[in-house]
């Protein structure tokens, strides 16, 4: 029984270490790297039956390129709008 408990605790400790690593990595990127914003995209209404295809888009290079291009235009537009209003 203690073997199972040891394995559970070990997995929990590894998960905690991984979470701490990810937090430190994100902090490092904020300080040293290019600033970035994470954006969440929800499955559009009416496309519930295409959930699998939607989730696959996350790994599709062409989709990611299109999204990146579009978001860059939107970010520039909003930053310019804020600059003009000051």
N, C-alpha and C positions, 0 to 999 in steps of 0.2 A: 504493500500500500504506500509506503514512504517513497518508493521508486517513482510511482505515478505522480505523487505530490511534488517530488523533486523536479520532474520533467515539466510539470505545469508551472512551477515557480521559475524554472530556467527559461521557459518560453516567454513568460511575463517579463522577466528581466531583459531578455533580448529585445522584446517589443519596446520596452521603455527606453533602452539604449538607442534603438533605431529612431524613435520619436525625438529624443534629445539631439541626435545627430542631424536629423532633418531641420529641427529648429535652429541649430547652430549654423547649418548650411544656408538657410534662408536669411539669417541675420548677417552672415558674411556677404552674401550676394547683395543685400540692401546697402551695406557699407562700402564695399569695394566694386561691385559689378554695376551694370546698367540697371537703373530702377525699372521695375516691371509691376504690372497690375494683373492679378488673376481674375478672369471673368468666367462666370458660370452660365452655361447655356442650357435652357430647359427644352424638353421635347415639345414642339409646337402642338397646340390643340388640334385634334382631328387626326393626328399621326400616331396615336397610341398603339396601333397594330404594327407599327414599324420600329418598335423600340430597339430591336437587335441591330437593324441597319443604322439607326441613329447613334447608338453606342460605338459602332464600328468607325464612324466618322472621326472619332478622336485619334485614330491611328492612320488615317488616310492623308497622305502628303499633299495632294491637290487641294483637299478641303482646308487643311491647315494653312496652306499658302494663301488661299482666297480669303480666309478669315483674317489672317494677319494683315494682308493688304487693306482690307476694308476697315479694320479697326485702326490702323495707322491713320487713314484719312479722317476717321471720326475723331480720334484723339487730337490731331492737328487742328481740326475745325473748332473743337471745344477749347483748346488752349488759346487759339487765336481770338476766339470770342471773349474769353476771360481777359486777355491782354488788352483788347480794345475797350472793354468796359471800365478799366482802371484809370 
